Amino acid sequence: MTERVVLAYSGGLDTSVAIPFLAEQMGAEVVAVAVDCGQGGEDMGQIRQRALDCGAVESVVVDAKEEFARDFCFPAIRANALYMDRYPLVSALSRPLIVKHLAAAAARFGGTYVAHGCTGKGNDQVRFEAGLMALNPDLKCVAPARDYAWTRDKAIAFAEEKGLPIEVSGKNPYSIDQNLWGRAVETGFLEDIWNAPIEDLYAYTADPATPREADELIVTFENGVPTAIDGRALTPFQVIDELNKRAGAQGVGRLDMVEDRLVGIKSREVYEAPAAIALLAAHQELENVTVERDLARFKRSVDQRWGELVYDGLWFSPLKTALESFIAEAQQHVTGDVRLTLHGGRAVVTGRRSGSSLYDYDLATYDTGDTFDQSLAKGFVDLWSLPSKIAAVRDRRNGS
């Protein structure tokens, strides 16, 4: 029986070459699966046809833009997901979505293998394969770039030899991955971490130093997810898409960082994530207004662990599933409006309001009408400080 390989297909050189290469190496039929996560660029119909022209027996294009926004980006907002307190999981969020559709295609077309274009140096190999093991442990994985020491020059030579219908000249100096949630750029001159990014790197954001008028908007949240901008109800995709444009036009969301990869190395990455950074800032501030102090403190540790699990390719893990239940409980009252000013590369919260607010003006005010009973404060301070006071007396007595 002929093996069938379901290939995560991007339409680029590496995955296009993988179709005839895998057919030769494994004697297998290749099914190409391209998933639209809002990355833009080429027409998905052209990508589908290119896979067929390269020898795929089947070629599938999945429009997953709304699914990605609703089921992957929005949970990241509720979890305030920032790996190393900075990176909003641009690539990490799209991989489990792609894995889900690869597993579905394998079931539909009788696939026994799943293939991806990752090298052995990156995080994505783990994300693809750990996800597939969770969804279908019977599927086997193959990665030409990793398993067959497949380099770009070999890929170009193979494409020319086979006459594949793809552009193989003029190597782009960068490795770029992008989707609705953001854009990641690495390699090239960026591998010298002393080199500053140049303006040509950026595509989702305008130069934040260029003078322009500020943009003010109001984001409405319900149970921790954004549902409207300036009073206009929008779908999840529309919320992120509009904020990518508006925040991006103000230069919001640029990140340049040295990142701890799962495989043990440090990597320099440049990211653009205008909607992600703006929405996370708004959501965090609304939580400050609506979530009780001890719950908020504990949730910060949950948020960090959630982000680490997703970064490490464990989207489908039992722990991540359990943490989702806690996060959902903690988001019950995170409903209201946040006003943002987008300007000069920053998304600044300038107002917040909520019917579930824990902010009590009469308790907080220092003016006439203050209802806070300050006579209770001295006893509270004395009791709160008592353990430290007792320890200090002991240490003095013992000459510590």
CORCOR-V534548 format. One record per helix or strand. SS is the DSSP state (h for helix, s for strand). FROM is the first residue (numbers start at 0). TO is the last residue. Records with the same first field share a line. If there is no record, write none. Layout:
SS=FROM-TO ; FROM-TO
This chain:
s=3-7 ; 28-35 ; 57-62 ; 82-82 ; 86-86 ; 112-114 ; 139-141 ; 174-178 ; 181-185 ; 214-221 ; 224-228 ; 231-232 ; 253-259 ; 265-271 ; 335-342 ; 345-352
h=12-25 ; 43-52 ; 64-77 ; 89-108 ; 123-134 ; 143-146 ; 151-161 ; 187-190 ; 198-200 ; 235-247 ; 273-289 ; 292-310 ; 317-329 ; 360-363 ; 373-396
